[in-house]
Amino acid sequence: MAYQDILFEVEESIATLTFNRPEVLNALKMGTLTEVGEAISTIEGDEEIRALILTGAGDRAFVAGADIKELQKLNAISAKHFAVKGQEVLFGLENLSIPVIACVNGFALGGGCEIALACDFIYAAETAKLGQPEINLGIIPGFGGTQRLLRLVGRALAKELCLTGGMISAQEAKEIGLVNRVFPPEKLMEETKKVASLMASKGRVATRAVKHVIDQGMSLDLRSACALEMEAFALCFASEDASEGFGAFLEKRKPNFTGSLKK
């Protein structure tokens, strides 16, 4: 499929989605969200894709936020429609059964930060800046930023970031648990692909189970969350990959996980 605002490619079971509007720091507009949603649908239908990396074109921005010229034209009704679309796309991203890494190579502000938050985790360049500056425009995050940030860094830090509208460095983001790892800019994609390849080599059933129990368990009490884990643990034993994993361990060889989510 031909895209205008993004680049989408698959190489050796790893998909890379690149926000491709570098002339406006990869700012989001409705068309961009639509294309990301279409790419997510493609990924969902292709079991050969085992991991996804999101990044931005150029060396200045991952996504520097929503396109302000488009935002300025919105009224209350169209603004809600824009937020509905953004949340729909990010829930689709978050609910993918494969690992998703945000490879933040520059500014990840506003909607860009929200996209990164919807990924499983964030790797960032040393030069990256992250934040939710919407309050500087007299609005608030609309794609789930207040809520995902709250769950990741806690209430006080989420309030500080959203109420000040300030940017933080990649290192500061790592210190508060927003970013997992920080790399020199020239090493960022290389290191991200290494980890994506490692995760792509694991069994699909177990990978989906890990994502499901962690994401769902966050909102449950400990006993209920552990019960969810127990059910997922047991179901893994029905997969081809469990048989392969145990066999490979006992035979002292590298496992070749080929199990499917569709069986």
C-alpha positions in Angstrom: 0.0 0.0 0.0 1.2 3.5 -0.8 1.4 6.0 2.1 1.9 9.7 2.1 2.7 10.5 5.7 4.4 7.3 6.8 6.9 4.8 5.5 6.2 1.1 6.3 8.6 -1.7 5.6 9.2 -5.3 6.8 12.6 -6.9 6.9 13.3 -10.3 8.4 10.1 -10.4 10.4 10.5 -6.9 11.9 8.3 -4.1 10.7 9.4 -0.5 10.8 6.9 2.4 10.7 8.5 5.8 10.1 6.6 9.0 10.5 7.6 10.8 7.3 6.8 14.5 7.5 10.3 15.8 8.4 9.6 19.3 7.0 7.1 19.8 9.9 9.0 17.6 12.5 6.7 14.7 11.6 3.6 16.5 13.0 0.4 14.4 13.1 -2.7 15.2 11.1 -5.9 13.2 10.6 -4.5 11.6 7.5 -1.4 10.4 9.4 -3.5 8.7 12.0 -5.6 7.0 9.3 -2.4 5.6 7.7 -1.0 4.4 11.0 -4.3 2.6 11.6 -4.1 1.0 8.1 -0.5 -0.2 8.9 -1.7 -1.7 12.2 -4.4 -3.6 10.4 -1.7 -4.9 8.0 0.4 -6.1 10.9 -2.5 -7.8 12.6 -3.1 -9.8 9.5 0.5 -10.9 8.9 1.8 -13.6 11.2 5.3 -13.3 9.6 5.7 -9.9 11.4 7.0 -10.6 14.8 8.0 -7.1 16.1 7.3 -3.5 15.3 9.6 -0.4 15.6 8.2 3.1 15.4 10.5 6.0 14.6 10.6 9.4 12.8 12.2 10.6 9.6 15.2 12.8 9.9 17.3 13.4 13.0 15.2 16.1 14.7 11.9 14.5 15.6 10.1 11.3 16.4 6.8 13.2 16.3 6.8 16.8 17.5 3.0 16.7 18.2 -0.1 17.4 16.3 -0.1 19.7 13.3 -1.0 23.1 14.9 -2.4 24.5 11.7 -4.9 21.6 11.6 -5.6 21.8 15.3 -6.4 25.6 15.1 -9.3 24.9 12.7 -11.1 22.4 15.1 -14.2 23.2 17.0 -15.4 21.2 20.0 -17.1 18.6 17.8 -14.3 18.1 15.3 -11.8 18.1 18.2 -13.6 15.2 19.8 -13.6 13.4 16.4 -9.8 13.9 16.2 -9.3 12.6 19.8 -11.5 9.6 19.1 -9.5 8.7 16.0 -6.2 9.2 17.9 -7.3 7.0 20.8 -8.7 4.3 18.5 -5.4 4.1 16.6 -3.3 4.1 19.8 -5.4 1.4 21.4 -4.9 -0.6 18.2 -1.2 -0.1 18.6 -1.2 -1.0 22.3 -3.2 -4.1 21.7 -1.0 -5.6 19.0 0.1 -9.2 20.0 3.7 -8.5 19.0 6.3 -6.4 20.8 6.3 -2.7 19.8 9.3 -0.4 20.5 9.2 3.4 20.2 12.6 4.4 18.8 12.6 8.1 19.8 15.2 9.9 17.7 14.3 13.5 18.6 11.3 15.4 19.8 8.4 13.3 21.1 6.0 15.9 22.2 2.2 16.0 22.6 0.7 13.3 20.3 4.3 12.1 19.7 4.8 11.4 23.4 1.4 9.7 23.5 2.3 7.4 20.6 5.5 6.4 22.4 3.5 5.8 25.6 1.2 3.4 23.7 4.2 1.2 22.7 5.5 -1.5 24.9 8.6 0.5 25.8 10.7 3.4 24.6 14.4 3.6 23.6 15.6 7.1 23.0 18.6 9.0 21.5 20.6 11.1 24.0 19.4 14.1 22.1 15.7 13.3 22.4 13.2 15.5 24.3 9.8 14.3 25.6 6.8 16.1 27.0 3.1 16.9 27.0 3.1 20.6 26.1 -0.6 20.9 25.3 -1.3 23.2 28.2 0.8 25.8 26.6 -1.9 26.0 23.8 -4.7 26.1 26.3 -5.7 22.5 25.8 -4.8 19.1 27.3 -3.6 15.7 25.8 -6.3 14.0 23.9 -4.8 10.7 22.8 -4.5 9.1 26.3 -1.4 10.9 27.4 -2.6 11.9 30.9 -3.7 8.3 31.6 -0.8 6.3 30.2 1.7 8.8 31.7 -0.1 8.4 35.1 0.2 4.7 35.0 3.9 4.7 33.9 5.5 7.4 36.1 2.8 8.0 38.8 0.4 10.8 39.7 2.7 13.5 40.8 5.1 13.3 37.9 2.3 13.0 35.4 0.7 16.1 36.8 4.0 18.0 36.8 4.7 17.2 33.1 1.1 18.0 32.0 0.6 21.1 34.1 4.0 22.7 33.3 4.0 21.7 29.6 7.8 21.4 29.9 10.1 19.1 28.0 12.5 16.6 29.7 15.7 15.1 28.3 16.0 11.5 27.4 18.2 10.9 30.5 15.6 12.5 32.7 12.9 10.4 31.1 15.0 7.3 31.9 15.4 8.3 35.5 11.6 8.6 36.0 10.8 5.3 34.2 9.4 6.9 31.0 12.3 5.6 28.8 13.9 2.2 29.2 17.3 2.9 27.6 19.2 5.8 26.1 21.8 5.5 23.3 24.0 7.8 21.2 21.9 9.0 18.2 24.1 7.0 15.7 23.5 3.8 17.7 19.8 4.1 18.5 18.3 2.2 15.5 21.0 -0.4 15.6 20.4 -1.2 19.2 16.7 -1.1 18.9 16.8 -3.6 16.0 18.9 -5.9 18.1 16.3 -6.1 20.8 13.5 -6.3 18.3 15.2 -9.3 16.7 15.7 -10.9 20.0 12.0 -10.5 20.9 10.9 -11.6 17.4 12.7 -14.9 17.9 10.4 -15.9 20.8 7.2 -17.8 20.6 4.1 -15.8 19.5 1.8 -17.4 22.1 4.1 -16.7 25.0 4.8 -13.2 23.7 1.2 -12.3 23.5 0.5 -13.8 26.9 3.2 -11.7 28.5 1.8 -8.5 27.0 -1.8 -9.4 27.9 -1.2 -10.3 31.6 1.0 -7.3 32.3 -1.3 -4.8 30.5 -4.5 -6.2 32.0 -3.0 -7.0 35.4 -2.1 -3.4 36.0 -5.7 -2.5 36.7 -6.4 -5.6 38.9 -5.7 -6.4 42.5 -2.8 -8.8 43.0 -4.8 -12.0 43.5 -6.9 -11.4 40.4 -3.8 -10.4 38.4 -2.0 -13.6 39.5 -5.1 -15.6 38.5 -5.0 -14.1 35.1 -1.3 -15.0 34.9 -2.1 -18.6 35.9 -4.7 -19.1 33.1 -2.3 -17.7 30.5 0.6 -19.9 31.9 -1.6 -23.0 31.5 -2.7 -22.0 28.0 0.9 -21.7 26.8 1.3 -25.4 27.3 -1.2 -26.0 24.5 1.0 -24.3 22.0 3.5 -25.8 19.6 6.1 -23.4 20.9 6.0 -24.9 24.4 6.8 -28.3 23.0 9.6 -26.8 20.9 11.0 -24.8 23.8 11.2 -27.8 26.1 12.6 -30.0 23.4 15.3 -27.5 22.4 16.4 -27.0 26.0 16.7 -30.8 26.6 18.5 -31.3 23.3 20.8 -28.3 24.0 19.9 -26.5 20.8 18.4 -23.1 19.8 14.6 -23.3 19.6 12.8 -22.6 16.4 9.4 -21.1 17.4 6.9 -21.4 14.6 3.7 -21.6 16.5 0.6 -19.6 15.4 -2.0 -17.6 17.2 -4.6 -18.9 14.8 -4.6 -22.6 15.7 
